Amino acid sequence: MAMYEHDVLVIGGGGAGLRAAVAAHEAGADVAIVSKVHPVRSHTGAAEGGVNAALHEDDPWEDHAYDTMKGSDFLADAPAVDIFAREIREEVIQLEHWGMPFSRDDDGTVSQRPFGGLSFPRTAYAGAETGHHMLHAMYQQVVKRGIDIYEEWYVTRLAVTDHDEVADRQCHGFAAFDIATGEVAGFRARDGVVLATGGAGQVFKHTTNAIANTGDGAAMAYRAGVPLEDMEMIQFHPTTLPSTGVLITEGVRGEGGRLFNSDGERFMFERGYAVEDGELASRDVVSRAELTEVAEGRGVDDDHVYLDMRHLGEERIMDRLENIVHLAQDFEGVDPLEEPMPVKPGAHYTMGGIEINEWGETVIDGLYAAGECGCVSMHGANRLGGNSLAELLVFGARAGRAAAGEDVGTPEIQVGPDPDAEREDPDWPIEPGEISGGPPDVTPNDALVDPVPVINSAVEAETERIDSLLVTEDGVSQAAIRSRVQDAMGEHLNVFREKSGIETALKEIGAAKRELPNLHVTDTSRTFNTELQHALETRNLIDLAEAIAFGALAREESRGAHWRKAHQERKDEEWRKHTMLSWNDGDPEMWYRPNILESEIQEYDPTERSY
Ligand SMILES: Cc1cc2nc3c(=O)[nH]c(=O)nc-3n(C[C@H](O)[C@H](O)[C@H](O)COP(=O)(O)OP(=O)(O)OC[C@H]3O[C@@H](n4cnc5c(N)ncnc54)[C@H](O)[C@@H]3O)c2cc1C
């Protein structure tokens, strides 16, 4: 059985993975990236609008930190927010030195535009293709350093020791299969594995996320014992094209684009949703406003609203937003130079994720996470646009350094089980966790501790799982199971949520779980078998959908992106805390960790949030 070995293995070749790999390499490690899509096809490449950093002399980093904390609806953790706002400035300058072609002002300085929830024009950009250029600039750094890349390898299972206490477990590597050949192999990390597997937007049908964004890393870490944090916090972006979910960047509104209802009202101002910032209020505020307009009969076709940028003029649009013109033409058949674009909210960003500290460390020794799959937490209940590309730079670099063995001292943010934690004993409408009767489960390995046997056992289990999927004769398709989950999530876990709807969604998720053991893969080939890959991803989508719905059901308040019909106010006394979900060897447990409003540098006052 093939075994590949490196000091640090980074799973994911998006922005977070590339940044982590470069940092680990600079720290002296032999690094490799393992990615199910070619790195430059990672979803970071779809990012349009920009990356936030307090670069201007009139823009102190503390203001960026405050905007981020306020945007999070005071659920973010202060140490993470402060580190982020301070360190991103150097990261963006370094990116510029690496050749990132930022758009520039006439005097040659990097242009920065306004973005939602920011108190200063702080978003640096490269036209409306910021992520694409960023990914390429970083990929070149990876190639230049000779970092190994296993591209189109799909990681299916972490190789983690079987200690009873999660905090005693150790991650030695993982099992993965080569999408081109179907070969299952072991990967051993001598020092650390960094999960940089991106978000889980595919849990929802109407999403801005690529088909590859199935939350694999978060699901694998969860089942290996790492708690998931604040999974109910899903961001719905207010401007997606109705027929496909393709994103229209917030940069359109940053440049002055306006939202209108069917009565021609600029409703953000005229209907009082955000009388100061209007269209540039935080995303959760704008998404709720749009759907309220639709619900009250002022939407277009009972479905969407309009986003108009014609008044900006063709020259400015083609200079700064050309990509948007092509996206609207190609995916919606609308020419935004001539007419307004139809837009509605779509699932966009996973604020929650794998519990990590400010060095990307999880509770499992040797296992790290960075980027959208992680939750440090700096986005809390709502991420600000432009803060994700920024996050993956800062915390990608930190995770890479830590995985390479750099001494990180005593972190301010704690991870792992807390014996004194407040626990929830929920009345869940379905049996949580384990899927019985399905393919071999993905728990740690029995009574194994040494690296090679742990990895071999993971490879054997995955070989068996894949073989069993390829010989089924009849059953349900992964597409049918996926749709069942996505439809339920889209209907009941969207912008507006209520108890009965969440319970209905959970019952649908339960039904999907029961169908999973009957999963049937029609393509039995081992070469580029995308159906097999989607079948393996479906398990991850189900586990994450369940975690999102459990969190949403438990959180009886409205905060940031999470809105509950019967609990429309933010309840700080009771709910200024992170929702934690531990797999607990297949019998999930919910508990809470208080959020942190005080860092070594400053303390944040959780005031009422208005824009
Ligand atoms: C359309 C769109 C526009 C956006 N615009 C902006 C913006 O302007 N500014 C901003 O700050 N943020 C933006 N965001 C958010 C931001 O782009 C993402 O949060 C960020 O790029 C995620 O980076 P990542 O490296 O964590 O994940 P990704 O870039 O998604 O990369 C994930 C990687 O993990 C790999 N992977 C996943 N699972 C496996 C597996 N099982 N085995 C092996 N490899 C695996 C994939 O191959 C991929 O390489 C946008 C998001 C979207 C969807």
The ligand as a Tripos MOL2 file, in Angstrom:
@<TRIPOS>MOLECULE
LIG
   53    58     1     0     0
SMALL
NO_CHARGES

@<TRIPOS>ATOM
      1 C1        -18.4100   33.7310   -5.2210 C.3       1 LIG1
      2 C2        -17.6640   34.1310   -3.9860 C.ar      1 LIG1
      3 C3        -17.0860   35.3870   -3.8990 C.ar      1 LIG1
      4 C4        -16.3710   35.7630   -2.7640 C.ar      1 LIG1
      5 N1        -15.7990   37.0070   -2.6960 N.ar      1 LIG1
      6 C5        -15.0560   37.3310   -1.6120 C.ar      1 LIG1
      7 C6        -14.3880   38.5860   -1.5420 C.ar      1 LIG1
      8 O1        -14.4480   39.3960   -2.4540 O.2       1 LIG1
      9 N2        -13.6590   38.8650   -0.4330 N.ar      1 LIG1
     10 C7        -13.5490   37.9900    0.6160 C.ar      1 LIG1
     11 O2        -12.8730   38.2940    1.5820 O.2       1 LIG1
     12 N3        -14.1650   36.7830    0.5530 N.ar      1 LIG1
     13 C8        -14.9050   36.4350   -0.5310 C.ar      1 LIG1
     14 N4        -15.5070   35.2130   -0.5790 N.ar      1 LIG1
     15 C9        -15.2110   34.2200    0.4550 C.3       1 LIG1
     16 C10       -13.8220   33.6430    0.2010 C.3       1 LIG1
     17 O3        -13.5480   33.6240   -1.1770 O.3       1 LIG1
     18 C11       -13.6940   32.2250    0.7430 C.3       1 LIG1
     19 O4        -14.1410   32.1800    2.0630 O.3       1 LIG1
     20 C12       -12.2470   31.7810    0.7160 C.3       1 LIG1
     21 O5        -11.6830   31.9880   -0.5430 O.3       1 LIG1
     22 C13       -12.1130   30.3320    1.1370 C.3       1 LIG1
     23 O6        -10.7620   29.9620    0.9670 O.3       1 LIG1
     24 P1        -10.2550   28.5600    1.5060 P.3       1 LIG1
     25 O7         -8.8370   28.4680    1.1080 O.co2     1 LIG1
     26 O8        -10.6340   28.4050    2.9110 O.co2     1 LIG1
     27 O9        -11.1210   27.5030    0.6580 O.3       1 LIG1
     28 P2        -11.2110   27.2290   -0.9110 P.3       1 LIG1
     29 O10       -10.6410   28.3040   -1.7360 O.co2     1 LIG1
     30 O11       -12.6290   26.8360   -1.1680 O.co2     1 LIG1
     31 O12       -10.2850   25.9750   -1.1050 O.3       1 LIG1
     32 C14       -10.6190   24.7210   -0.5760 C.3       1 LIG1
     33 C15        -9.5880   23.7310   -1.0450 C.3       1 LIG1
     34 O13        -9.7650   22.5180   -0.3390 O.3       1 LIG1
     35 C16        -9.6700   21.4410   -1.2330 C.3       1 LIG1
     36 N5        -10.4540   20.3360   -0.6920 N.ar      1 LIG1
     37 C17       -11.7020   20.3730   -0.1650 C.ar      1 LIG1
     38 N6        -12.0650   19.1630    0.2500 N.ar      1 LIG1
     39 C18       -11.0390   18.3380   -0.0070 C.ar      1 LIG1
     40 C19       -10.8180   16.9580    0.1780 C.ar      1 LIG1
     41 N7        -11.7400   16.1650    0.7260 N.pl3     1 LIG1
     42 N8         -9.6450   16.4410   -0.2260 N.ar      1 LIG1
     43 C20        -8.6900   17.2080   -0.8070 C.ar      1 LIG1
     44 N9         -8.8570   18.5290   -1.0030 N.ar      1 LIG1
     45 C21       -10.0100   19.0790   -0.6050 C.ar      1 LIG1
     46 C22       -10.1690   21.9730   -2.5560 C.3       1 LIG1
     47 O14        -9.6280   21.2280   -3.6170 O.3       1 LIG1
     48 C23        -9.6510   23.4010   -2.5170 C.3       1 LIG1
     49 O15        -8.3500   23.4330   -3.0360 O.3       1 LIG1
     50 C24       -16.2450   34.8490   -1.6940 C.ar      1 LIG1
     51 C25       -16.8390   33.5910   -1.7740 C.ar      1 LIG1
     52 C26       -17.5490   33.2330   -2.9050 C.ar      1 LIG1
     53 C27       -18.1950   31.8900   -2.9410 C.3       1 LIG1
@<TRIPOS>BOND
     1     1     2 1
     2     2     3 ar
     3     2    52 ar
     4     3     4 ar
     5     4     5 ar
     6     4    50 ar
     7     5     6 ar
     8     6     7 ar
     9     6    13 1
    10     7     8 2
    11     7     9 ar
    12     9    10 ar
    13    10    11 2
    14    10    12 ar
    15    12    13 ar
    16    13    14 ar
    17    14    15 1
    18    14    50 ar
    19    15    16 1
    20    16    17 1
    21    16    18 1
    22    18    19 1
    23    18    20 1
    24    20    21 1
    25    20    22 1
    26    22    23 1
    27    23    24 1
    28    24    25 2
    29    24    26 1
    30    24    27 1
    31    27    28 1
    32    28    29 2
    33    28    30 1
    34    28    31 1
    35    31    32 1
    36    32    33 1
    37    33    34 1
    38    33    48 1
    39    34    35 1
    40    35    36 1
    41    35    46 1
    42    36    37 ar
    43    36    45 ar
    44    37    38 ar
    45    38    39 ar
    46    39    40 ar
    47    39    45 ar
    48    40    41 1
    49    40    42 ar
    50    42    43 ar
    51    43    44 ar
    52    44    45 ar
    53    46    47 1
    54    46    48 1
    55    48    49 1
    56    50    51 ar
    57    51    52 ar
    58    52    53 1
@<TRIPOS>SUBSTRUCTURE
     1 LIG1         1 GROUP 0 **** ****
